[in-house]
Amino acid sequence: MYMERHAILLDAGYLKHAITSGSKPLTATRIRALIDEICATSPFHSQSRLFRTYYYDAEPLSGKSRYPNPANGRHLDFDNTPLSRNNLALLQDLRHLPHLSIRLGTLRDAGWQLGKKAIKPFTRQQEGNPSLTPDDFVPAIQQKGVDMRIGLDIAALTLKGIVTSLVLVTNDSDFIPAMKFARREGALMYLVQFGSQGSLQDALIEHADGIITLDPRPLREI
């Protein structure tokens, strides 16, 4: 008996904001729960089999970078930041999940920029010049290659007829051309919205065949 197949494409940059809260980092357990919830929704429950989940992220930066104020000799060690350690642990755990493929782009250290808290004094009318410390700066990190990998996978999955439906978990309108291509090739394109008052861009919704609405609160508690 023929059964339709679907693939799930997870944009990690979006996911880390959508289903995390407070100090809890994103975990493989939470991602596994998200995959199960998507597969249990009406478009797929008992009607379609999961082919594979694709997780798109970038390897954390490594090495050290000197803070903008060289007088104090301080460096930021990217390898030892909590964010880097959490991301490395997540990628390692995801490698053990079945039917999941990790697609990694790259990160580039583009210097430093003022953090949000440091910018506020400059936007207010006040006497004197605000003084800056190294802690007022944050790394300017650029991500490369992730969007391209998502677009290529959407094209390959639909052109080769590997799946009949795709579930894209993102809020990035840069993927609209890939979404339009998939639909022209006969695939159904779904988006995931977290919460009934989700913030998916209208431009994305326009080019989707359906919206899967999930409650993010249980996922955040895992």
Backbone bond lengths (Angstrom), bond angles and torsions (degrees), N, CA, C in turn:
res aa  C-N    CA-C-N  psi(-1)  N-CA   C-N-CA  omega(-1)  CA-C   N-CA-C  phi
1 M - - - 1.464 - - 1.526 109.23 -
2 Y 1.323 116.10 130.27 1.463 121.07 -178.58 1.523 110.11 -73.18
3 M 1.320 116.44 134.12 1.460 121.10 175.54 1.519 108.83 -128.82
4 E 1.312 115.94 134.79 1.454 120.43 178.64 1.528 110.18 -67.44
5 R 1.327 114.69 156.88 1.460 120.25 -179.36 1.524 109.61 -127.36
6 H 1.318 115.51 147.37 1.462 120.47 178.37 1.522 110.27 -131.99
7 A 1.312 115.16 157.39 1.465 122.52 175.69 1.521 108.38 -124.37
8 I 1.320 115.70 147.98 1.460 122.04 178.58 1.522 108.18 -114.40
9 L 1.328 116.63 129.63 1.460 121.83 -179.16 1.526 108.57 -117.71
10 L 1.334 116.26 117.33 1.461 122.35 -173.87 1.525 110.89 -107.82
11 D 1.320 116.25 117.32 1.457 122.71 174.54 1.533 107.35 -85.39
12 A 1.332 116.90 103.98 1.463 120.99 -173.10 1.524 112.57 -60.41
13 G 1.325 116.97 -37.58 1.451 119.70 -179.43 1.512 112.27 -58.60
14 Y 1.317 116.56 -38.89 1.467 121.50 177.35 1.519 110.74 -76.79
15 L 1.319 116.44 -41.68 1.460 121.64 -174.74 1.523 111.58 -62.79
16 K 1.317 117.06 -37.09 1.465 120.58 -177.22 1.522 112.07 -65.47
17 H 1.318 117.45 -22.70 1.464 120.90 175.90 1.523 111.66 -92.71
18 A 1.320 116.68 -30.56 1.463 120.48 -172.48 1.518 113.37 -77.34
19 I 1.334 118.06 -37.36 1.468 118.97 -174.91 1.524 112.57 -124.28
20 T 1.324 116.94 27.62 1.460 120.29 171.63 1.519 108.54 -123.09
21 S 1.309 115.98 154.89 1.463 120.74 178.53 1.518 108.89 -150.65
22 G 1.329 115.46 147.60 1.452 119.90 178.03 1.510 112.36 60.26
23 S 1.318 115.33 -135.12 1.465 120.93 -175.94 1.522 112.91 -94.85
24 K 1.338 117.81 3.04 1.461 120.25 -178.60 1.526 110.44 -79.99
25 P 1.321 118.40 116.70 1.468 119.67 177.79 1.518 110.78 -77.55
26 L 1.311 116.04 164.70 1.459 121.27 176.04 1.524 109.17 -67.61
27 T 1.340 116.28 137.98 1.462 121.06 -178.23 1.521 110.42 -126.91
28 A 1.330 115.37 161.34 1.462 120.63 177.19 1.523 110.90 -64.70
29 T 1.325 117.33 -33.21 1.467 121.06 177.86 1.520 110.88 -62.52
30 R 1.320 116.13 -40.99 1.468 120.38 179.45 1.531 110.59 -68.38
31 I 1.316 116.86 -38.68 1.464 120.13 178.18 1.524 110.55 -66.95
32 R 1.333 117.06 -40.17 1.466 120.41 176.66 1.527 110.63 -60.43
33 A 1.337 117.08 -40.93 1.464 121.07 178.30 1.526 110.91 -65.16
34 L 1.330 117.09 -38.98 1.463 120.85 177.61 1.521 110.89 -62.96
35 I 1.319 117.15 -45.01 1.468 121.04 178.65 1.525 110.26 -59.04
36 D 1.333 116.54 -44.63 1.467 120.46 -179.96 1.525 111.30 -62.54
37 E 1.337 116.76 -39.66 1.467 120.00 179.56 1.525 111.03 -65.11
38 I 1.319 116.69 -42.51 1.464 120.02 179.28 1.525 110.20 -62.17
39 C 1.320 116.52 -44.91 1.469 120.58 -177.50 1.523 112.25 -67.92
40 A 1.333 117.29 -20.80 1.463 120.65 -179.09 1.522 113.10 -89.08
41 T 1.331 117.53 -3.70 1.463 119.84 -178.52 1.524 110.75 -77.09
42 S 1.321 115.13 164.15 1.469 121.14 -171.34 1.526 115.26 -58.12
43 P 1.343 120.70 -34.76 1.476 117.15 179.90 1.526 113.68 -64.58
44 F 1.348 117.43 -20.72 1.463 119.56 -171.17 1.526 114.55 -123.83
45 H 1.303 118.17 -22.67 1.465 120.58 -175.22 1.523 110.51 -59.68
46 S 1.309 116.09 117.69 1.475 125.94 177.55 1.529 113.79 65.41
47 Q 1.331 117.82 -1.06 1.460 120.15 -178.17 1.528 112.68 -111.85
48 S 1.322 116.37 -15.33 1.463 119.85 -175.07 1.526 108.95 -147.50
49 R 1.315 116.10 146.75 1.463 121.72 179.55 1.523 109.57 -107.75
50 L 1.321 115.12 137.79 1.460 119.67 178.30 1.524 109.83 -69.88
51 F 1.320 115.81 120.91 1.464 120.48 175.60 1.524 110.00 -78.65
52 R 1.328 115.61 -54.87 1.464 119.42 -178.00 1.527 109.29 -167.46
53 T 1.325 115.09 151.91 1.461 121.48 171.02 1.525 108.15 -105.95
54 Y 1.318 116.10 137.07 1.467 121.89 178.58 1.530 108.45 -114.01
55 Y 1.306 115.75 128.97 1.463 121.74 -178.66 1.527 108.54 -115.08
56 Y 1.331 116.30 121.42 1.467 121.73 -173.46 1.527 110.13 -110.81
57 D 1.307 115.38 121.36 1.458 120.75 -179.64 1.526 107.88 -153.83
58 A 1.313 116.55 -165.64 1.463 121.29 176.55 1.521 108.64 -137.48
59 E 1.321 116.09 147.75 1.463 120.41 175.21 1.529 108.93 -62.31
60 P 1.337 117.89 137.42 1.469 119.83 177.72 1.527 111.48 -59.78
61 L 1.324 115.03 152.53 1.460 119.76 176.16 1.527 110.39 -65.92
62 S 1.313 115.54 152.01 1.460 121.00 175.07 1.523 108.96 -126.86
63 G 1.310 116.15 166.11 1.456 120.29 -179.64 1.519 112.28 92.68
64 K 1.330 115.59 -170.16 1.460 121.63 -176.80 1.521 110.61 -124.18
65 S 1.336 114.77 153.92 1.465 120.64 176.87 1.524 108.16 -136.51
66 R 1.331 116.69 131.49 1.467 121.24 -178.56 1.527 110.18 -76.05
67 Y 1.316 116.13 136.00 1.459 120.82 177.02 1.529 110.00 -63.06
68 P 1.357 117.75 156.74 1.472 120.40 -176.33 1.520 113.94 -59.33
69 N 1.335 118.50 -27.99 1.461 120.81 178.28 1.531 108.66 -92.08
70 P 1.331 117.69 96.77 1.474 119.64 -173.04 1.517 113.74 -72.89
71 A 1.342 117.16 -12.92 1.458 119.41 -174.24 1.522 112.10 -63.04
72 N 1.325 116.55 -32.51 1.462 118.02 -177.19 1.528 113.00 -88.46
73 G 1.333 117.98 -7.11 1.452 121.47 175.94 1.511 115.56 69.25
74 R 1.315 117.49 14.29 1.464 119.62 -177.21 1.525 111.63 -78.81
75 H 1.326 115.18 145.63 1.462 122.24 175.88 1.522 109.00 -126.32
76 L 1.313 114.88 154.77 1.457 120.53 169.53 1.523 107.47 -101.85
77 D 1.316 116.25 121.29 1.461 122.17 178.59 1.527 107.87 -93.93
78 F 1.331 116.58 102.03 1.461 120.41 -176.14 1.534 112.04 -60.52
79 D 1.317 117.20 -32.35 1.468 120.43 -176.99 1.521 112.79 -65.68
80 N 1.334 116.80 -25.29 1.462 120.28 -172.86 1.523 113.71 -108.94
81 T 1.312 118.13 13.83 1.460 119.48 175.60 1.527 109.42 -79.64
82 P 1.339 117.77 147.99 1.469 119.97 176.69 1.525 112.54 -56.26
83 L 1.339 116.68 -38.07 1.462 120.19 -179.77 1.520 111.17 -61.97
84 S 1.328 116.24 -44.62 1.465 120.14 -179.94 1.519 111.33 -64.48
85 R 1.322 116.75 -44.50 1.466 120.02 -179.76 1.525 111.51 -63.69
86 N 1.334 116.22 -41.28 1.467 119.65 179.19 1.523 111.52 -64.21
87 N 1.336 116.42 -42.48 1.464 119.84 -178.40 1.530 111.68 -67.42
88 L 1.322 116.96 -39.55 1.465 119.82 177.57 1.529 111.16 -64.37
89 A 1.337 116.24 -41.51 1.465 119.99 178.65 1.522 110.84 -64.75
90 L 1.340 116.54 -39.37 1.462 120.66 178.90 1.524 110.95 -63.03
91 L 1.319 117.10 -47.29 1.465 120.14 -179.67 1.526 111.15 -61.64
92 Q 1.323 116.55 -39.26 1.459 119.85 179.34 1.530 110.86 -64.66
93 D 1.329 117.26 -42.14 1.468 120.83 179.44 1.528 111.36 -67.91
94 L 1.331 116.60 -37.46 1.466 119.69 -179.03 1.527 111.62 -65.34
95 R 1.314 117.18 -28.59 1.472 120.60 -179.84 1.529 112.23 -63.56
96 H 1.323 116.76 -15.57 1.460 120.53 -179.42 1.528 112.80 -99.15
97 L 1.332 117.62 -2.76 1.461 119.86 178.72 1.531 109.71 -79.39
98 P 1.327 117.96 138.52 1.470 120.26 179.06 1.523 111.79 -72.25
99 H 1.308 115.42 149.54 1.469 122.51 175.27 1.532 111.77 55.35
100 L 1.326 116.21 38.69 1.465 120.45 177.75 1.519 109.00 -132.83
101 S 1.320 115.14 132.11 1.462 121.61 179.13 1.522 109.20 -119.10
102 I 1.323 116.00 133.10 1.461 121.45 -179.94 1.523 109.21 -98.08
103 R 1.309 115.77 128.15 1.465 122.10 176.81 1.529 107.60 -115.10
104 L 1.319 116.72 118.74 1.455 120.44 -174.25 1.519 112.30 -113.88
105 G 1.324 114.66 128.74 1.444 121.28 168.96 1.525 108.50 -91.88
106 T 1.318 116.58 -156.16 1.461 120.61 -178.86 1.521 109.94 -129.71
107 L 1.326 115.12 157.81 1.457 122.11 173.46 1.519 108.64 -113.96
108 R 1.330 115.76 144.59 1.466 120.56 179.58 1.516 109.24 -126.13
109 D 1.312 115.83 132.16 1.460 121.65 176.00 1.523 108.29 -78.04
110 A 1.339 115.95 111.00 1.465 120.86 -177.67 1.524 112.02 -105.89
111 G 1.331 116.76 27.05 1.457 119.91 177.77 1.523 112.29 95.97
112 W 1.329 115.25 -142.87 1.460 120.86 -174.04 1.522 110.66 -131.44
113 Q 1.323 114.77 156.75 1.458 121.16 174.37 1.525 108.25 -145.10
114 L 1.334 115.58 159.94 1.458 119.48 178.74 1.520 110.07 -69.79
115 G 1.331 116.29 137.35 1.450 120.63 174.35 1.518 110.67 -74.36
116 K 1.322 116.36 167.24 1.470 121.13 -176.73 1.525 112.06 -60.31
117 K 1.336 117.06 -40.16 1.463 119.84 -178.41 1.521 111.55 -66.20
118 A 1.320 116.64 -32.83 1.461 120.23 -178.81 1.518 111.95 -76.30
119 I 1.324 116.90 -25.90 1.466 120.56 -177.82 1.520 111.40 -74.70
120 K 1.335 117.81 -30.95 1.469 121.14 -174.34 1.526 113.92 -54.44
121 P 1.351 120.07 -46.25 1.469 118.30 179.99 1.518 113.70 -59.62
122 F 1.332 117.54 -29.48 1.458 120.60 -179.01 1.526 111.86 -76.19
123 T 1.318 117.28 -18.36 1.462 120.71 -179.18 1.519 111.87 -93.42
124 R 1.336 117.37 -4.99 1.460 121.31 179.03 1.519 109.81 -104.47
125 Q 1.313 115.36 152.80 1.454 120.28 176.57 1.527 108.22 -84.59
126 Q 1.302 116.81 108.05 1.453 120.58 179.96 1.520 108.92 -147.99
127 E 1.336 114.84 156.16 1.456 119.94 -177.95 1.526 110.53 -76.97
128 G 1.310 115.31 150.10 1.453 120.54 177.45 1.511 112.72 80.59
129 N 1.309 115.46 173.76 1.457 122.08 178.54 1.526 109.54 -106.54
130 P 1.318 117.55 123.84 1.469 119.60 178.49 1.527 110.28 -61.09
131 S 1.327 116.49 136.18 1.461 120.38 177.68 1.520 109.65 -87.73
132 L 1.322 115.53 147.86 1.457 121.03 -177.58 1.523 110.09 -114.43
133 T 1.310 115.58 143.79 1.456 122.77 174.97 1.526 108.10 -120.03
134 P 1.317 118.81 165.76 1.469 119.94 177.65 1.522 113.36 -55.64
135 D 1.334 116.35 -31.12 1.463 119.23 -178.76 1.524 112.83 -69.25
136 D 1.333 117.46 -12.30 1.466 120.54 178.18 1.526 112.04 -80.70
137 F 1.323 116.98 -8.66 1.460 121.00 -177.53 1.524 110.89 -105.18
138 V 1.318 115.10 147.28 1.470 121.44 175.89 1.529 107.97 -127.83
139 P 1.323 117.74 152.68 1.467 119.68 179.74 1.528 111.45 -64.11
140 A 1.314 115.68 140.20 1.471 121.27 172.81 1.528 106.96 -95.56
141 I 1.311 115.61 101.22 1.463 121.15 -173.81 1.524 109.93 -109.28
142 Q 1.304 116.32 129.17 1.464 121.95 179.70 1.524 110.28 -109.65
143 Q 1.330 115.18 133.61 1.464 120.91 178.75 1.519 109.61 -99.44
144 K 1.319 116.05 134.31 1.458 121.33 -177.59 1.529 110.67 -127.70
145 G 1.325 116.10 141.88 1.454 121.48 168.83 1.508 116.88 88.22
146 V 1.333 118.97 -9.88 1.461 120.47 -177.05 1.527 110.79 -73.35
147 D 1.322 116.92 -49.34 1.470 120.15 -179.76 1.525 111.28 -58.61
148 M 1.320 116.17 -40.55 1.464 120.12 -179.97 1.525 110.71 -61.55
149 R 1.326 117.09 -41.50 1.461 120.48 -178.87 1.526 111.75 -66.30
150 I 1.320 116.70 -37.34 1.466 119.37 177.11 1.522 110.02 -64.43
151 G 1.326 116.63 -46.16 1.459 120.40 179.96 1.517 112.53 -61.51
152 L 1.334 117.01 -41.84 1.465 120.48 179.81 1.524 111.66 -65.40
153 D 1.324 116.90 -39.30 1.466 119.34 179.70 1.525 111.46 -68.42
154 I 1.321 116.91 -39.08 1.469 119.53 176.71 1.522 109.85 -59.83
155 A 1.329 116.26 -44.23 1.464 120.29 -179.69 1.526 111.31 -64.47
156 A 1.332 117.33 -45.64 1.465 120.59 -177.38 1.524 111.81 -66.10
157 L 1.314 117.24 -42.56 1.465 121.01 -177.80 1.522 112.23 -64.23
158 T 1.331 115.82 -34.04 1.467 118.88 -178.13 1.528 112.15 -88.09
159 L 1.322 117.42 -41.28 1.467 120.16 -179.09 1.521 111.89 -62.51
160 K 1.322 116.70 -38.66 1.460 121.16 -178.44 1.525 112.74 -86.04
161 G 1.323 116.64 -1.23 1.459 120.04 179.23 1.514 113.51 66.59
162 I 1.326 116.84 27.05 1.465 120.57 -177.53 1.522 111.06 -69.88
163 V 1.334 116.70 -37.77 1.463 121.05 179.92 1.523 109.26 -130.42
164 T 1.315 114.73 160.40 1.466 120.49 176.09 1.519 111.76 -102.91
165 S 1.344 116.93 -18.02 1.464 121.36 -179.59 1.522 109.88 -140.67
166 L 1.324 114.82 148.95 1.459 120.97 175.60 1.517 109.03 -127.72
167 V 1.332 115.66 139.68 1.464 121.91 175.06 1.522 107.15 -114.30
168 L 1.319 116.08 115.80 1.460 121.46 -176.76 1.525 108.72 -107.40
169 V 1.325 116.28 119.53 1.463 121.38 -179.94 1.521 107.74 -103.93
170 T 1.320 115.49 93.78 1.459 122.49 -178.05 1.517 108.41 -163.75
171 N 1.327 116.02 171.23 1.463 120.96 170.73 1.522 109.21 -136.09
172 D 1.314 115.21 32.15 1.463 122.36 -175.98 1.527 109.35 -103.45
173 S 1.317 116.17 115.33 1.464 120.63 -177.85 1.526 112.82 -70.28
174 D 1.333 118.08 -8.45 1.466 120.14 176.81 1.528 112.02 -63.78
175 F 1.335 117.10 -16.92 1.463 120.28 -178.22 1.527 113.20 -89.26
176 I 1.310 117.34 2.25 1.467 119.96 -178.77 1.531 112.02 -58.91
177 P 1.344 120.19 -45.05 1.472 118.45 177.74 1.526 112.81 -57.52
178 A 1.329 117.70 -40.44 1.468 120.59 178.74 1.524 110.88 -67.20
179 M 1.328 117.26 -37.95 1.461 121.30 177.77 1.526 110.63 -63.74
180 K 1.315 116.22 -43.95 1.470 120.51 179.43 1.525 110.54 -63.43
181 F 1.328 116.32 -39.74 1.463 120.41 178.72 1.524 110.48 -61.93
182 A 1.328 116.85 -46.38 1.466 120.81 -178.74 1.527 111.24 -60.24
183 R 1.307 116.74 -41.16 1.467 119.97 -179.18 1.525 111.03 -69.13
184 R 1.324 116.40 -36.65 1.466 118.72 177.45 1.527 111.14 -64.63
185 E 1.336 116.36 -29.22 1.462 120.68 179.16 1.527 112.42 -84.05
186 G 1.326 116.71 2.19 1.460 120.47 174.59 1.508 116.22 97.36
187 A 1.328 117.99 3.44 1.466 120.51 178.44 1.525 110.09 -86.82
188 L 1.319 115.64 150.87 1.458 121.36 174.12 1.523 108.56 -90.50
189 M 1.331 115.70 136.22 1.456 120.83 -176.45 1.529 109.79 -116.87
190 Y 1.334 115.55 122.76 1.463 121.09 179.30 1.525 110.07 -116.86
191 L 1.331 115.22 148.47 1.455 122.17 172.75 1.521 108.95 -114.98
192 V 1.325 116.43 156.15 1.461 121.59 176.68 1.521 108.87 -109.38
193 Q 1.326 114.80 128.55 1.463 121.33 176.80 1.526 108.14 -114.47
194 F 1.322 116.09 129.81 1.460 120.44 -179.47 1.522 109.53 -95.70
195 G 1.334 115.97 109.09 1.454 121.58 -177.93 1.511 111.79 91.50
196 S 1.337 115.99 149.84 1.469 120.21 -178.09 1.518 111.94 -66.35
197 Q 1.332 116.61 -24.13 1.465 120.74 177.92 1.527 109.66 -105.59
198 G 1.303 116.08 45.16 1.456 121.41 -178.09 1.512 112.73 -63.30
199 S 1.319 115.38 167.36 1.466 120.36 -174.01 1.523 112.40 -115.34
200 L 1.333 117.09 31.37 1.462 118.93 176.73 1.522 110.11 -61.87
201 Q 1.310 115.86 139.61 1.457 120.19 179.16 1.532 110.42 -67.99
202 D 1.324 114.99 140.31 1.469 119.84 179.83 1.523 111.37 -58.85
203 A 1.331 116.55 -35.36 1.469 119.69 -179.11 1.522 111.04 -63.04
204 L 1.337 117.08 -35.84 1.460 120.35 177.02 1.523 111.01 -69.33
205 I 1.328 115.91 -45.52 1.466 120.83 -178.11 1.522 110.73 -59.14
206 E 1.316 116.05 -36.49 1.470 120.85 -178.53 1.525 111.71 -58.88
207 H 1.320 117.06 -32.22 1.465 120.61 -175.03 1.531 112.59 -105.47
208 A 1.325 116.74 20.41 1.466 121.73 176.19 1.523 109.41 -110.22
209 D 1.326 115.93 150.54 1.463 120.92 176.59 1.518 111.99 -85.76
210 G 1.310 117.03 -16.27 1.456 120.13 179.13 1.516 110.85 -172.47
211 I 1.330 115.19 158.96 1.458 122.31 179.02 1.525 108.75 -117.02
212 I 1.306 116.75 127.35 1.461 122.42 175.26 1.526 107.40 -98.81
213 T 1.322 117.30 114.73 1.461 121.70 -177.94 1.523 109.99 -98.01
214 L 1.323 116.03 123.46 1.461 122.31 -179.86 1.523 109.92 -123.16
215 D 1.314 115.74 146.76 1.464 121.56 175.59 1.532 108.20 -82.88
216 P 1.329 118.41 117.25 1.468 119.20 -176.54 1.522 113.82 -76.86
217 R 1.335 117.65 -15.84 1.470 119.77 -172.85 1.523 113.78 -62.15
218 P 1.337 119.80 -46.53 1.473 117.98 177.15 1.526 112.85 -61.94
219 L 1.326 116.75 -35.06 1.461 119.78 179.44 1.523 111.20 -66.66
220 R 1.328 116.36 -36.49 1.463 119.81 -179.17 1.521 112.72 -69.47
221 E 1.321 116.50 -21.15 1.461 120.40 -177.73 1.528 112.83 -88.69
222 I 1.327 117.03 -9.59 1.467 120.10 -178.12 1.526 110.48 -72.26
